[in-house]
C-alpha cells in the first residue's frame, strides 16, 4: 500500500453575514410573512460563534505541528476533518437563513463571495511560490508553476487522487491546497442540491435527505477500499463529503427547532456533556494515531468508517459551541486571542504554513524550526489578511445586492 497522503489544509469558512464582534450576536432579522418556511430558528442563528473561531485556532496549530514535527503529532491531520465539518455547518446555516429571509438563494452572489474570500489570497501565494522558483535555487519550490495552476483551479486534490503510488512532484510545492479543492468542488454542488430540496420538500424531509447524504460517502468508501485506493479515498470530494455534510446536518437540525422546543434543550444538554469527551478523543487521535500511515486493518477501518466517526465527534463539538456559549469549553475557546486568530488569520495560516515549512527545509534550518515556522507563518498571514483578504472582503460587503431575486 502506498503511503496515505499527508493532510495539510485548513478549510476556510464564509461568514460575511455574521457579527464580527466576539461573543455578540445580531438580533434576528425580520422574517417574511410566509412564516419561517419550516426553519423558525434559521435567521436567529447566523451570528458569529466565538468558540468555533477558537476551535479553528487549535486545529490550525495541530496542522502546523504535524507538518513540522510529525513524530510529535502523527495524527495531526485529523484537524482537517474538523475544519471540513465547521465549514459545512457555517455555510449551510447562512444558505438556509438566506432562503428563509428571501424565499431563495442567490447562487451567483454566493459563488462571488466565495471567490472574493478565497481566490485573491490564494493567487498571491501562488505568485510568491512561482517567483521563488524562478529566481532562486530553493528546491522546495521546484515545479511551482504547474502546482500554482492546479491550485488556482482547485484541482490539486484531483491530481493527488489519481496517483496510486507515491505522490509526484506535480503538486508538491502547494500540495496543501488539496483540501481547498475538496471544499470548493463540494460547494459547487451543495447549494444547488440544498436549494432543490428546500423548494420541493418540507423542513423535516430536508433534514432526512441531509442525513441520508451523510451515509452515502461511507458506503462509497467501503466499495472503493483497497490499499491502492488510499489516495483516491483521501483526496476525493465524493469520499470526503460526509465530513462537510455532518456540519450541514447540524445546521439544518438547529434551524428546524424553536428556542422553546424540548428537543433543542435535550440536544443542548447532551452536546455539552459530550463536548469534552469528543475533544479528548480528537486530541488522542492527533497524539497517538498516525492516520496517514499503513497500519493494516486499522487503516482500512479509518479510511471507511473512521472519517464519519471523526465527523460525528466534530459535529458534537460544533453543536455544543453553538448551543452552549456559556459552558466552560465555549468560554475557553472564545478567549479573545484564540477567537481573533481563528476568525481573521486561520485561512492565511493555512495558505502560508506549508510553503514556509518548505522554505525553511530548503534553507537547511533545523534548530528552532517549529518556532521559526510559527513566527514566519503568522507574519505572512497578517500580511495576507490586511493587504489582500480584508480589502476584497470589504468589496464583497459593498457589492452585495440588498434583495437578490430568488434562484430557480
Secondary structure, DSSP 8 states (H G I E B T S, - for coil): ---------------TTS--STT---------SSTTTT-TTTTTS-S--HHHHHHHHHHHHHHHHHHH-TTT-TTTTHHHHHHHHHHHHHHHHHHHHHHHHHSS--HHHHHHHHHHHHHHHHHHHHHHHHHHHHH---GGGTTHHHHHHHHHTT-HHHHHHT--SS--TTSGGGGGGHHHHHHHHHHHHHHHHHHHHHHHS-HHHHHHHHHHHHHHHHHHHHHH-SGGGHHHHHH-HHHHHHHHHHHHHHHHHHHHS-TT-HHHHHHHHHHHHHHHHHHHHHHHHHHH--TTS--THHHHHIIIIIHHHHHHHHHHHHHHHHH-TTSHHHHHHT-HHHHHHHHHTHHHHHHHHHHHHHHHHHTT--TTHHHHHHHHHHHHHHHHIIIIIHHHHHHHHHH--SS-----
